């Protein structure tokens, strides 16, 4: 059982209503499926395998994941995933 900590910042924290939670998932794809199951409101931001939201930033243990479409990426117990959005305005 692989437990991963997921942190939500900015828009994602507002939309989900939680700052962080623990999710059991062995791959990034499983993790995203579970996040969408729990928080359907953010589905359009990260569940499109063709093209996710360009304002999405996803980090894996503090490192930016350049291609979140790497759904096969294996996760380890204690890993930390952070979901945040680029702030823009004008």
Secondary structure, DSSP 4 states (H G I P E B T S, - for coil): --EEEEEE-THHHHHHS-SEEEEE-SBHHHHHHHHHHH-GGGHHHH--SS---TTEEEEETTEE-S-TT-TT-B--TT-EEEEEE-----
